[in-house]
Amino acid sequence: MSVDLPYGKIHLQSQITDFWTPSLQQFDKKIRSYVVYHTLFFALGACELFAFFLFFSYLSQSTVLAFTLAIFFLTLFSYLAFRLYWQARKPEELVNFCEEYLDRCKESLHYQEGIPEHHIALANAAQKFAAALHEREYGYFLPPRLLPSLAPYLETFSCFCHWRDLHRMQELLLQTSIEEHLQVVKCEPTNLEVHAALANSYVMLSGLYADPRNCSDFDEERWIPAERSSQEMQEKFRAMAERAMEEFTILNDYAPEDPWVHIQLAYSYHDLQMPEEEIREYEIVLSLRPNDTETLFKLGMLYFQQGLNAKALRIYETLRHTDTKKAEHLIKFYGTFL
């Protein structure tokens, strides 16, 4: 769901539009530095073990054997010590990186508290950077050109190594977006578009916590960390969904017969994976705009998706007389959602 707010000014948005690109490159560089660290230590340890077994027969009668083993265990101890240090510092580094990015945006905007345009621009900058990180954890290890069959395995390994860092960074950015939109609400508490933008921020953060296996576009061949479906993630998802629902209630109370409000609600329910509520909103939109073919098409798709084929076919008959292309497109979904 996207919301265009009247406060936004083009020059403010353009000032920070491309800020996330160099920041993304810096973030990738930081993530790859962890990869280099692990690779160097593993390569060094492997070489030491290889040398030890290769020359074992020569070294077994010599004090050099003990020295070689000592070097290997020193390497192992150093690796574990540095790893513990990096793991302890990583959360702080991610917070600092996020703050540095936001500070650069603020500096460009000449950011001031209480100015809606500034809060909106900063929230959008945070959302864009978070969107750029989506599924990026799968792409840090690329297969050799001659061995493309390794790609799925390297994607899995890349996700296993880096998904927590990417997830935490997205979380920090989306939390910032929510905080900035809350500041706008304090400036314009009765502005519906402001509440819609805040609801959208909650929806985006809830999507970060949602189990990917429940998404309609889920790739079953892609590895998903078990933690993504943990109880903690489910609780966070529900908490953000409830906050989004509060904003939806405000929207509905202020403008119960405004089609735009119900369309925004439908978009958000879609993102929250709540098809029954999404259908209800589109039915309201259709009652307010009976001849809207786009709404008819979306509602027909949802009916097919939920197995309500009789209702979907009635919409198909309506579209046959108003928009034959949409009708032909809609009927292709018959029987595809099983």
Buried (B, 14 or more C-beta within 10 A) or exposed (E): BEBEBEBBEEEBBEBBEEBBEEBBEEBBEBBBEBBEBBEEBEEBBEEBEEBBEEBEEEBEEEEEBEEBEEBBEEBBEEBEEEBEEBEEEBEEEBEEBBEEBBEBBBEBBEBEEEBBBBBBBBBBBBBBBBEBBEEBBBEBBEBEEEEEEBEBEBBBBBBEBBBBBBBBBBBBBBBBBBBBBBBBBEEBEEBBBBBBBBBBBBBBBBBBBBBBEEEEEEEEEEBBBEEBBEEEBBEBBEBBBEBBBEBBEBBBEEEEEBBBBBBBBBBBBBBBBBBEBBBBBBBBBBEBBEEBBEBBBBBBBBBBBBEBBEBBBEBBEBBBEEBEEBBEBBBEBEEEBE
